[in-house]
Amino acid sequence: MKMKTIIAAVHKGMNILLCLSGILLLSTCQPKQHNMQVSEASEFRFLETTISEMRKGYQDHNYTIREVVEDYLNRIEVMDHSGPVLGSIITINPDALRIAEALDEEMRAGKIRGPLHGIPVVLKDNIDTHDSMPTTAGSRALKHSFPLKDSYIAMKLREAGAVIIGKANLSEWANFRGELSTSGWSGLGGQTKNPYDLSRNPCGSSSGSAVAVSANLCMLAIGTETDGSIVCPSHSNGIVGIKPTVGLASRSGIIPISFTQDTPGPMARSLTDAVICLGALIGVDSADSKTLESVGNVYSDYTPYLKGDGLKGKRIGLYKGTFGISYKVDALVNETVEFLKSQGAEIVGIDTIYDPEVDRNSFEIMLYEYKDGLNRYFASLGPDAPVKSVADLIAFNASDSVELSYFNQKYLELANTKGDLTSESYQKALTAMLEGSRKNGIDKVMDQHQLDAIMAPTGAPAWKTDLVNGDSYHLGSSSAAAQAGYPNITVPMGFIDGLPVGVSFFGRAWSEPVLIEIAYGYESNTKNRRPPGFLSGN
């Protein structure tokens, strides 16, 4: 297969490149109301509650942490396992109530662990927890896989006082398994649905994380991104997603795709909540060398950058490469540009950010790093690991009755043919991609135009889920930041035919503070987020 064909196939099949995600609406038919009334879904007493509101309720003794966690678990039962059957949660933490009670005891004794004390959080199910929950990547091969220790991120969340109430469904293996895949589907968890229109796709691979947050099944979720897997599902489900600079948050204990591009990040209904969570995740981890680069470049608290006038005086590049694909998205972007100008920002048009050769190098790098990373991860599970190598995983999938029902495992097979990370082909691709995406990419464009950030629509309205033909999309903007390892924040931009659409702000390495200022200056003054209606499309 020619390289051009391979790249095209990859762009169709994997959500980590859902930088290109979103699609022109396939139908203008109005969605039907699901048989569960919207009012019934709105009776939840913590609907759209923020972290600050929840913490004030604790301080005022309006409810206990146990009561809050119990209400969220009941909400999951009503919305995820019955009712609309969203399919966003793959595992409930059987110890959640016990953990909540312990945190209540600490609070009564005057001990507050951190900014997330008593906050219910869901983790994407490729993030290790050393507890009663397996970590599966959505794969039936890891159904009974229990890691030997917490991931660094799980440890940091516990230190901050969060209650991990469950694991979220995802695009299996973060959607880097095979051709014609469908975002939000896993062999173990089935298909996750978009809560705004149950017939449409939630995007991925952090599908369940985004849906759980949007549908108020938790207050926060942690997703992971290689390319688009935080920002695309956040955009498609009407929430905020922060894809940090690679190295700001550790990846140790997270099932990997790419050492160069992978990162976890917070997903929330408001930028404020996501930013509170972001500060709790940082730290230098000896098990992840990328975090060494964060020394002197990160903050333990990013909330001072939540400024209502954060757009004033900012010079923002508008990436024009997404225009002309969807006139509906174009119109919404133009409205957004006018608003940004009204708040004191200067907008500069940008035609290109980087050479397409960067995409091809990124794919090659991922294949090498995927094999190396997965084999290392399986080794970390100890002698009782359900599978011990990529070759074992390929063999399991081939023999399983479910795993290859809808799409193949082409990318696993390609990865398994690669050599180690000393290979000349890998080293050459890595050098070229980093130079092309950084020095000759984002950094060059921002220097030329003296920019504080670059903006673009995160994607187009969600497409109809199609397990036969796989994902269908035309528009997105995540690759530039993803391949450079630079930060990207998406916030709700508005709605098209009842479906949410997000806008992304991205920039240089470690530029989270200025991106937060810009994103908050937009989000806090537009308030485009609104809860989903759980409608059934035609």
C-alpha positions as CSV (number, residue, x, y, z in Angstrom):
1,M,0.0,0.0,0.0
2,K,1.4,3.4,-0.9
3,M,2.1,5.8,1.9
4,K,-0.5,8.3,0.7
5,T,-3.1,5.5,0.9
6,I,-1.9,4.5,4.4
7,I,-2.2,8.0,5.6
8,A,-5.7,8.3,4.2
9,A,-6.7,5.1,5.9
10,V,-5.3,6.2,9.2
11,H,-7.2,9.5,8.9
12,K,-10.4,7.6,8.4
13,G,-9.9,5.1,11.1
14,M,-8.3,6.4,14.2
15,N,-9.5,8.9,16.6
16,I,-6.1,10.0,17.8
17,L,-6.0,11.8,14.4
18,L,-9.4,13.1,15.0
19,C,-7.7,16.4,14.7
20,L,-9.6,16.0,11.4
21,S,-12.7,15.2,13.2
22,G,-16.3,16.3,12.8
23,I,-18.5,16.1,9.7
24,L,-21.0,18.1,7.8
25,L,-24.4,17.2,9.0
26,L,-25.7,14.2,7.1
27,S,-29.4,14.9,7.9
28,T,-31.4,18.0,8.5
29,C,-34.2,16.0,10.1
30,Q,-35.2,17.2,13.6
31,P,-34.4,14.7,16.3
32,K,-37.1,12.9,18.2
33,Q,-37.5,13.2,21.9
34,H,-36.2,10.1,23.8
35,N,-39.0,8.4,25.8
36,M,-37.4,9.7,29.0
37,Q,-38.6,13.2,29.5
38,V,-36.0,16.0,29.6
39,S,-37.5,17.2,32.9
40,E,-36.8,13.8,34.4
41,A,-33.1,14.1,33.5
42,S,-33.1,17.6,34.9
43,E,-34.3,16.6,38.4
44,F,-30.7,15.7,39.5
45,R,-29.9,18.1,42.3
46,F,-26.3,18.5,41.3
47,L,-27.1,19.3,37.6
48,E,-24.3,21.5,36.3
49,T,-22.8,22.0,39.8
50,T,-19.3,23.5,39.8
51,I,-16.4,22.6,42.0
52,S,-16.7,25.8,44.0
53,E,-20.4,25.3,44.5
54,M,-19.9,21.7,45.6
55,R,-17.2,22.7,48.1
56,K,-19.3,25.5,49.5
57,G,-22.1,23.0,50.0
58,Y,-19.7,20.8,52.0
59,Q,-18.6,23.7,54.1
60,D,-22.2,24.7,54.8
61,H,-23.0,21.1,55.7
62,N,-25.7,20.9,53.1
63,Y,-24.7,17.3,52.2
64,T,-21.8,14.9,52.9
65,I,-19.4,13.5,50.4
66,R,-21.0,10.1,50.7
67,E,-24.4,11.6,49.8
68,V,-22.9,13.3,46.8
69,V,-21.1,10.2,45.6
70,E,-24.3,8.1,46.1
71,D,-26.3,10.6,44.1
72,Y,-23.8,10.5,41.2
73,L,-23.8,6.6,41.3
74,N,-27.6,6.7,41.1
75,R,-27.4,9.2,38.2
76,I,-25.1,6.8,36.3
77,E,-27.6,3.9,36.9
78,V,-30.5,6.1,35.6
79,M,-28.8,7.7,32.6
80,D,-26.0,5.3,31.6
81,H,-27.4,1.8,32.3
82,S,-31.1,2.6,31.7
83,G,-32.9,5.6,30.3
84,P,-30.9,6.8,27.3
85,V,-28.3,4.1,27.9
86,L,-25.4,6.3,27.1
87,G,-22.7,3.6,27.6
88,S,-20.2,6.1,28.9
89,I,-19.1,4.2,32.1
90,I,-17.4,0.8,31.7
91,T,-16.8,0.1,35.4
92,I,-18.1,1.5,38.7
93,N,-15.7,1.7,41.6
94,P,-17.1,-0.7,44.2
95,D,-15.1,1.2,46.9
96,A,-16.5,4.7,46.0
97,L,-18.8,5.0,49.0
98,R,-16.2,3.8,51.4
99,I,-13.7,6.3,50.0
100,A,-16.3,9.0,50.3
101,E,-16.9,8.2,54.0
102,A,-13.2,8.3,54.7
103,L,-13.0,11.8,53.1
104,D,-16.0,12.9,55.2
105,E,-14.2,11.8,58.3
106,E,-11.1,13.8,57.3
107,M,-13.2,16.8,56.6
108,R,-14.9,16.6,59.9
109,A,-11.5,16.5,61.5
110,G,-10.5,19.7,59.7
111,K,-8.3,18.0,57.1
112,I,-8.8,19.0,53.4
113,R,-6.5,17.1,51.1
114,G,-6.6,19.6,48.2
115,P,-8.8,21.4,45.7
116,L,-10.6,18.3,44.7
117,H,-11.6,17.0,48.1
118,G,-14.9,15.2,47.7
119,I,-15.2,15.8,44.0
120,P,-16.5,12.8,42.0
121,V,-14.1,12.0,39.1
122,V,-14.1,9.4,36.3
123,L,-11.0,8.2,34.6
124,K,-10.7,7.0,31.0
125,D,-10.2,3.3,31.2
126,N,-6.6,3.3,29.9
127,I,-5.4,5.0,33.1
128,D,-4.2,2.5,35.8
129,T,-5.7,2.4,39.2
130,H,-4.5,-0.1,41.9
131,D,-7.9,-0.9,43.4
132,S,-10.9,-3.1,42.6
133,M,-11.2,-1.8,39.1
134,P,-9.4,-3.4,36.1
135,T,-7.7,-1.2,33.5
136,T,-8.8,-2.5,30.1
137,A,-8.4,0.0,27.2
138,G,-11.8,-1.3,26.3
139,S,-10.3,-4.6,25.2
140,R,-11.7,-8.0,26.2
141,A,-8.0,-9.1,26.4
142,L,-7.6,-7.0,29.5
143,K,-11.0,-7.6,31.1
144,H,-9.3,-9.0,34.2
145,S,-6.2,-6.9,34.2
146,F,-5.4,-5.3,37.5
147,P,-2.4,-3.0,37.5
148,L,0.2,-3.5,40.3
149,K,0.1,0.2,41.3
150,D,-1.7,3.5,40.6
151,S,-0.8,5.6,37.6
152,Y,0.9,8.8,38.6
153,I,-2.3,10.7,37.7
154,A,-4.5,8.5,39.9
155,M,-2.1,9.1,42.7
156,K,-2.2,12.9,42.3
157,L,-6.0,12.9,42.1
158,R,-6.3,10.9,45.4
159,E,-3.8,13.3,47.0
160,A,-6.0,16.2,46.0
161,G,-9.0,14.5,47.6
162,A,-10.9,13.3,44.4
163,V,-13.2,10.3,44.6
164,I,-12.6,8.1,41.6
165,I,-16.1,6.7,41.1
166,G,-15.5,4.8,37.9
167,K,-13.8,4.2,34.6
168,A,-15.0,5.6,31.3
169,N,-15.6,3.7,28.1
170,L,-13.4,4.7,25.2
171,S,-12.5,4.0,21.6
172,E,-10.8,0.7,22.1
173,W,-7.0,1.0,22.4
174,A,-7.5,4.8,22.0
175,N,-8.7,4.0,18.4
176,F,-5.3,3.1,17.1
177,R,-6.2,-0.5,16.3
178,G,-7.5,-0.8,12.8
179,E,-9.3,0.6,9.7
180,L,-12.9,1.6,9.6
181,S,-13.1,1.9,13.4
182,T,-16.0,3.7,15.1
183,S,-15.2,6.2,17.9
184,G,-16.7,5.4,21.2
185,W,-16.9,1.6,20.5
186,S,-14.9,-1.0,22.5
187,G,-15.2,-4.7,22.6
188,L,-15.8,-4.6,26.4
189,G,-18.0,-1.5,26.7
190,G,-19.9,-1.4,23.4
191,Q,-20.9,1.9,21.8
192,T,-21.0,5.2,23.7
193,K,-23.7,7.6,22.5
194,N,-23.7,11.4,22.1
195,P,-26.1,12.8,24.8
196,Y,-27.3,15.6,22.5
197,D,-28.5,13.2,19.8
198,L,-28.2,9.5,20.7
199,S,-27.9,8.5,17.1
200,R,-24.7,10.6,16.7
201,N,-21.1,9.9,17.6
202,P,-19.4,11.2,20.7
203,C,-16.0,11.4,19.0
204,G,-13.1,9.9,20.8
205,S,-11.1,8.3,22.0
206,S,-12.0,9.9,25.3
207,S,-15.6,9.3,24.4
208,G,-17.0,8.1,27.7
209,S,-15.0,10.7,29.6
210,A,-16.7,13.5,27.6
211,V,-20.2,12.0,27.7
212,A,-20.0,11.4,31.5
213,V,-19.1,15.0,32.1
214,S,-21.6,16.4,29.7
215,A,-24.5,14.2,31.0
216,N,-23.6,15.2,34.7
217,L,-22.6,11.6,35.6
218,C,-19.5,13.1,37.3
219,M,-18.0,16.5,37.9
220,L,-14.7,15.9,36.2
221,A,-13.1,13.3,33.9
222,I,-9.6,12.6,32.8
223,G,-9.0,11.9,29.2
224,T,-5.9,11.2,27.2
225,E,-4.9,12.5,23.8
226,T,-2.4,11.5,21.2
227,D,-4.0,13.6,18.5
228,G,-7.6,14.9,19.0
229,S,-8.7,12.4,21.7
230,I,-9.4,15.1,24.4
231,V,-10.4,18.1,22.3
232,C,-12.7,16.3,19.7
233,P,-14.9,14.5,22.3
234,S,-15.0,17.6,24.4
235,H,-16.2,19.6,21.4
236,S,-18.7,17.0,20.2
237,N,-20.3,16.8,23.7
238,G,-20.4,20.5,24.6
239,I,-17.7,20.6,27.3
240,V,-14.2,22.0,28.0
241,G,-11.1,20.0,27.3
242,I,-7.5,20.8,28.1
243,K,-4.7,19.0,26.2
244,P,-1.6,20.1,28.1
245,T,1.9,20.5,26.9
246,V,3.4,17.0,26.8
247,G,5.4,16.6,30.0
248,L,3.1,18.8,32.2
249,A,1.2,15.7,33.4
250,S,2.9,12.3,33.8
251,R,1.9,9.4,31.5
252,S,3.3,6.6,33.7
253,G,0.6,4.0,34.3
254,I,-1.3,5.0,31.2
255,I,-1.7,2.5,28.3
256,P,0.3,4.2,25.6
257,I,0.3,5.0,21.9
258,S,3.0,7.5,21.5
259,F,5.8,8.6,24.0
260,T,6.2,11.7,21.9
261,Q,2.6,12.9,21.7
262,D,0.6,11.2,24.5
263,T,-0.8,13.3,27.4
264,P,-3.6,13.1,30.0
265,G,-5.8,16.1,30.5
266,P,-8.9,17.4,32.4
267,M,-12.4,17.5,30.9
268,A,-15.1,19.5,32.6
269,R,-18.3,21.5,32.0
270,S,-16.5,24.8,32.7
271,L,-13.0,26.1,32.1
272,T,-12.7,27.0,35.8
273,D,-13.2,23.4,36.9
274,A,-10.8,22.1,34.2
275,V,-8.2,24.6,35.3
276,I,-8.6,23.7,39.0
277,C,-8.1,20.0,38.0
278,L,-5.1,20.9,35.8
279,G,-3.1,22.3,38.8
280,A,-3.7,19.1,40.7
281,L,-2.2,16.9,38.0
282,I,1.2,18.4,37.6
283,G,4.4,17.0,39.1
284,V,7.8,15.6,38.1
285,D,7.7,11.8,37.8
286,S,10.9,9.8,37.7
287,A,9.0,7.2,35.7
288,D,8.2,9.7,32.9
289,S,11.3,11.6,31.6
290,K,9.1,14.1,29.7
291,T,8.0,15.6,33.0
292,L,11.6,16.7,33.7
293,E,11.1,19.3,30.9
294,S,8.3,20.9,33.0
295,V,10.7,22.1,35.7
296,G,10.4,25.9,35.8
297,N,7.6,25.9,33.2
298,V,4.5,24.9,35.1
299,Y,2.4,26.1,38.0
300,S,0.7,24.3,40.9
301,D,-2.3,26.7,40.5
302,Y,-3.5,28.0,37.1
303,T,-6.6,29.7,38.5
304,P,-5.0,33.2,38.6
305,Y,-5.1,33.1,34.8
306,L,-8.9,32.9,34.8
307,K,-9.4,36.5,33.8
308,G,-12.7,37.9,32.5
309,D,-10.8,40.5,30.4
310,G,-8.3,37.8,29.2
311,L,-8.9,38.7,25.5
312,K,-7.9,42.3,25.9
313,G,-4.7,43.1,23.9
314,K,-4.3,39.5,22.7
315,R,-3.1,38.9,19.1
316,I,-4.7,35.6,17.9
317,G,-4.0,33.8,14.6
318,L,-7.1,32.5,12.8
319,Y,-6.3,29.3,11.0
320,K,-8.1,29.4,7.6
321,G,-7.3,25.9,6.6
322,T,-10.7,24.7,8.0
323,F,-12.8,27.2,6.0
324,G,-14.8,26.1,3.0
325,I,-15.6,22.7,4.3
326,S,-18.8,23.5,6.3
327,Y,-20.5,26.9,5.7
328,K,-22.4,26.4,9.0
329,V,-19.1,26.1,10.9
330,D,-17.6,29.0,8.9
331,A,-20.5,31.2,10.0
332,L,-20.1,30.3,13.6
333,V,-16.4,31.0,13.5
334,N,-17.0,34.4,11.9
335,E,-19.4,35.2,14.7
336,T,-16.8,34.1,17.2
337,V,-14.1,36.3,15.6
338,E,-16.3,39.4,15.8
339,F,-16.9,38.7,19.5
340,L,-13.2,38.3,20.2
341,K,-12.6,41.6,18.5
342,S,-15.3,43.3,20.6
343,Q,-13.4,42.1,23.7
344,G,-10.1,43.7,22.6
345,A,-8.4,40.9,20.7
346,E,-6.7,41.4,17.3
347,I,-7.3,38.6,14.8
348,V,-4.7,37.8,12.1
349,G,-5.5,35.3,9.3
350,I,-3.1,32.3,8.8
351,D,-3.2,30.1,5.7
352,T,-0.9,27.3,6.8
353,I,0.8,26.1,10.0
354,Y,3.0,23.2,8.9
355,D,3.9,21.0,6.0
356,P,1.7,17.9,5.5
357,E,4.9,15.8,5.6
358,V,4.6,16.1,9.4
359,D,1.5,13.9,9.3
360,R,3.3,11.1,7.6
361,N,6.2,11.3,10.0
362,S,3.8,11.3,13.0
363,F,2.2,8.1,11.8
364,E,5.5,6.3,11.4
365,I,6.6,7.5,14.9
366,M,3.4,6.2,16.4
367,L,3.9,2.7,14.9
368,Y,7.3,2.4,16.5
369,E,6.4,3.9,19.8
370,Y,3.1,2.0,20.0
371,K,4.9,-1.4,19.8
372,D,7.6,-0.3,22.3
373,G,5.1,1.3,24.7
374,L,2.6,-1.5,24.7
375,N,5.2,-4.2,25.3
376,R,6.6,-2.1,28.2
377,Y,3.1,-1.7,29.6
378,F,2.3,-5.4,29.4
379,A,5.6,-6.1,31.2
380,S,4.6,-3.6,34.0
381,L,1.6,-5.9,34.8
382,G,3.9,-8.6,36.1
383,P,4.0,-12.3,35.4
384,D,0.2,-12.6,35.5
385,A,-0.4,-10.2,32.6
386,P,-3.3,-11.4,30.4
387,V,-1.2,-10.6,27.3
388,K,2.5,-10.2,27.3
389,S,3.2,-8.6,23.9
390,V,1.7,-6.9,20.9
391,A,2.0,-10.3,19.1
392,D,-0.1,-11.9,21.9
393,L,-2.7,-9.2,21.6
394,I,-3.0,-9.7,17.8
395,A,-3.5,-13.4,18.4
396,F,-6.1,-12.8,21.1
397,N,-8.1,-10.5,18.8
398,A,-8.0,-12.9,15.9
399,S,-9.5,-15.7,18.1
400,D,-12.1,-13.6,19.9
401,S,-15.7,-13.6,18.9
402,V,-16.3,-9.9,19.4
403,E,-13.1,-7.9,18.9
404,L,-12.9,-8.0,15.1
405,S,-16.7,-7.8,14.5
406,Y,-16.7,-4.3,13.0
407,F,-13.1,-3.4,12.1
408,N,-9.7,-4.9,11.8
409,Q,-6.4,-4.5,13.6
410,K,-4.2,-3.2,10.8
411,Y,-2.3,-0.7,13.0
412,L,-1.4,-3.3,15.6
413,E,-0.1,-5.5,12.8
414,L,1.9,-2.7,11.2
415,A,3.3,-1.7,14.6
416,N,4.4,-5.3,15.3
417,T,6.6,-5.2,12.2
418,K,8.6,-2.3,13.4
419,G,12.1,-2.5,15.0
420,D,13.1,-0.8,18.3
421,L,13.5,2.9,18.9
422,T,17.2,2.9,17.8
423,S,16.0,2.3,14.2
424,E,17.3,4.9,11.8
425,S,13.8,5.2,10.2
426,Y,12.3,6.1,13.6
427,Q,15.0,8.5,14.5
428,K,14.8,10.3,11.2
429,A,11.0,10.6,11.3
430,L,11.1,11.9,14.9
431,T,13.7,14.6,14.1
432,A,11.7,15.7,11.0
433,M,8.4,15.8,12.8
434,L,9.5,17.8,15.8
435,E,11.3,20.3,13.6
436,G,8.4,20.5,11.2
437,S,5.8,20.9,13.8
438,R,7.7,23.2,16.2
439,K,10.6,25.2,14.7
440,N,9.1,25.3,11.2
441,G,5.5,25.0,12.4
442,I,3.7,26.7,15.3
443,D,6.8,28.5,16.6
444,K,7.6,29.9,13.2
445,V,4.0,31.1,12.5
446,M,3.7,32.7,15.9
447,D,7.0,34.5,15.6
448,Q,6.2,35.8,12.1
449,H,2.8,37.2,13.2
450,Q,3.7,38.0,16.8
451,L,0.9,35.9,18.1
452,D,-0.2,35.0,21.6
453,A,-2.2,32.0,20.3
454,I,-3.8,30.3,17.3
455,M,-7.5,29.6,17.0
456,A,-9.6,27.3,14.9
457,P,-12.9,25.4,15.1
458,T,-12.3,22.1,16.9
459,G,-14.5,20.2,14.5
460,A,-17.9,20.1,12.8
461,P,-21.1,18.8,14.3
462,A,-21.1,15.1,15.3
463,W,-21.7,12.6,12.6
464,K,-24.1,9.6,12.7
465,T,-22.6,6.6,14.3
466,D,-22.0,3.9,11.7
467,L,-20.5,0.6,12.8
468,V,-20.5,-0.6,9.2
469,N,-18.5,2.2,7.5
470,G,-16.7,3.6,10.6
471,D,-16.1,7.2,11.4
472,S,-16.9,9.9,8.9
473,Y,-15.5,13.4,9.3
474,H,-14.1,16.3,7.3
475,L,-12.9,19.1,9.6
476,G,-10.6,19.5,12.6
477,S,-7.6,21.3,13.9
478,S,-5.9,19.2,16.6
479,S,-2.8,17.9,14.7
480,A,-0.6,21.0,14.8
481,A,-0.6,21.2,18.6
482,A,-0.7,17.4,19.1
483,Q,2.3,16.6,16.9
484,A,4.4,19.4,18.4
485,G,3.4,18.3,21.9
486,Y,2.0,21.8,22.6
487,P,-1.1,22.8,24.6
488,N,-4.6,23.1,23.2
489,I,-7.8,24.2,24.9
490,T,-11.3,23.7,23.5
491,V,-14.4,25.5,24.8
492,P,-18.0,25.5,23.6
493,M,-18.5,27.9,20.6
494,G,-22.2,27.3,20.0
495,F,-24.6,25.0,18.4
496,I,-25.4,23.9,14.8
497,D,-28.8,22.2,14.4
498,G,-28.8,21.4,18.1
499,L,-25.4,19.9,18.1
500,P,-22.5,21.5,20.0
501,V,-19.4,22.8,18.3
502,G,-16.1,23.9,20.0
503,V,-13.4,26.4,19.3
504,S,-9.7,25.6,20.0
505,F,-7.0,27.9,21.2
506,F,-3.5,26.5,21.0
507,G,0.1,27.8,21.0
508,R,3.7,27.3,22.1
509,A,5.0,24.8,24.7
510,W,4.1,25.7,28.3
511,S,1.8,28.5,27.2
512,E,-1.2,27.2,29.3
513,P,-1.4,30.5,31.2
514,V,-2.0,32.7,28.1
515,L,-4.3,30.1,26.5
516,I,-6.4,30.0,29.7
517,E,-6.6,33.8,29.7
518,I,-7.9,33.8,26.1
519,A,-10.2,30.8,26.5
520,Y,-11.7,32.1,29.7
521,G,-12.1,35.6,28.3
522,Y,-14.2,34.0,25.6
523,E,-16.0,31.3,27.6
524,S,-17.0,33.4,30.6
525,N,-18.5,36.1,28.5
526,T,-20.4,33.9,26.1
527,K,-21.6,31.0,28.3
528,N,-22.3,28.7,25.3
529,R,-22.5,25.5,27.4
530,R,-25.9,24.0,27.8
531,P,-26.9,20.6,29.1
532,P,-27.8,17.8,26.6
533,G,-31.4,16.9,25.8
534,F,-30.9,13.1,25.2
535,L,-32.8,13.2,21.9
536,S,-33.1,10.3,19.5
537,G,-32.3,11.3,15.9
538,N,-34.0,9.9,12.8
